[in-house]
Amino acid sequence: MVSPLSDKKQIIIMEQQNTGKKSLDSIERAKLGVRVFNLPFDEAEEVIDAYVSDGDYDPDSVELFKVQLDTQRHIQEKSVELLSTGAEIVRLVVNAFVKNMPQPANRNSYES
C-alpha cells in the first residue's frame, strides 16, 4: 500500500521538474531540522519561511518539509504517550505480582 505522503512527494518531484525552482536538499533540511527541533510548530514554521524567503525555493518542496516536520512531532508525541502507558502497565503488573507473591513462612517456627 502506498502512503498518501509518498504520493504527494511524487507529485512534488514532478512539479519541481517543471517549475525550475530549487527544492530543499537533504543538507538544508537537516540544518533546518536542527534549528527548529525544540520549537513549537508555529515558531518552527516562521524559521523555515524566513530561511526559504532568501532563495528561489519551490513552495511545494517547502510545504512537504513542513508536513514531514509536523508528522515527526506527532509521532514523537504519540511515542511519549505509548512509553508512559507502557510504564504504567509494567508498574501495575509488578505491583500485582508482588502483592500476590506467597508470603514466606514465619521464621520463628523454624528457630524453635
C-alpha positions in Angstrom: 0.0 0.0 0.0 1.4 3.4 -0.9 1.0 6.1 1.7 -0.5 9.5 0.8 2.7 11.2 1.7 4.7 9.3 -0.8 2.1 10.1 -3.5 2.4 13.8 -2.6 6.1 13.5 -2.7 6.0 12.0 -6.2 3.7 14.9 -7.4 6.0 17.5 -5.9 9.0 15.9 -7.6 7.2 16.0 -10.9 6.2 19.6 -10.4 9.7 20.6 -9.4 11.0 19.4 -12.7 8.6 21.9 -14.4 9.0 24.9 -12.1 12.7 25.4 -12.4 12.8 26.4 -8.7 15.1 24.6 -6.3 13.9 22.3 -3.6 15.2 21.9 -0.1 18.0 19.4 -0.3 18.8 17.0 2.4 21.6 19.1 4.0 19.3 22.2 4.1 16.5 20.1 5.6 18.9 18.7 8.2 20.2 22.1 9.2 16.6 23.5 9.4 15.6 20.4 11.4 18.2 21.1 14.0 17.3 24.7 14.2 13.6 24.1 14.8 13.9 20.8 16.7 12.7 22.2 20.1 10.5 25.0 18.8 6.7 24.9 18.8 5.4 24.2 15.3 4.3 27.9 14.7 7.7 29.2 15.5 9.4 26.4 13.5 7.2 27.4 10.5 8.4 31.0 10.8 12.0 30.0 10.9 11.5 27.8 7.8 9.7 30.6 6.0 12.4 33.1 6.8 15.1 30.7 5.5 13.3 30.0 2.2 12.4 33.6 1.7 16.1 34.3 0.8 16.0 31.9 -2.1 14.0 30.7 -5.0 12.6 27.6 -3.4 9.7 25.6 -4.8 6.7 26.2 -2.4 5.6 22.6 -2.6 9.0 21.4 -1.5 8.9 23.7 1.5 5.3 22.6 2.3 6.4 18.9 2.1 9.1 19.7 4.6 6.6 21.3 7.0 4.3 18.3 6.7 7.2 16.0 7.4 8.2 18.1 10.4 4.6 18.1 11.7 4.3 14.4 11.2 7.6 13.7 13.1 6.3 15.8 16.0 3.1 13.9 16.1 4.9 10.6 16.1 7.1 11.8 18.9 4.1 12.9 21.0 2.4 9.5 20.4 5.7 7.7 21.3 5.8 9.5 24.6 2.2 8.6 25.3 3.0 5.0 24.4 6.0 4.9 26.7 4.0 6.4 29.5 1.2 3.9 29.0 3.7 1.0 28.8 5.4 2.1 32.0 2.0 2.3 33.8 1.2 -1.2 32.6 4.6 -2.6 33.9 4.0 -0.8 37.2 0.6 -2.4 37.6 1.9 -5.9 36.7 4.8 -5.7 39.1 2.6 -4.4 41.9 0.1 -7.2 41.3 2.9 -9.8 41.2 4.4 -8.5 44.4 1.1 -8.3 46.1 0.2 -11.9 45.1 3.6 -13.5 46.0 3.3 -16.2 48.6 4.5 -14.9 52.0 7.5 -16.6 53.5 6.7 -19.0 56.4 7.1 -17.5 59.8 10.8 -17.6 60.7 10.1 -18.0 64.4 8.5 -21.5 63.9 11.8 -22.7 62.3 14.0 -21.3 65.0 12.4 -23.2 67.9 
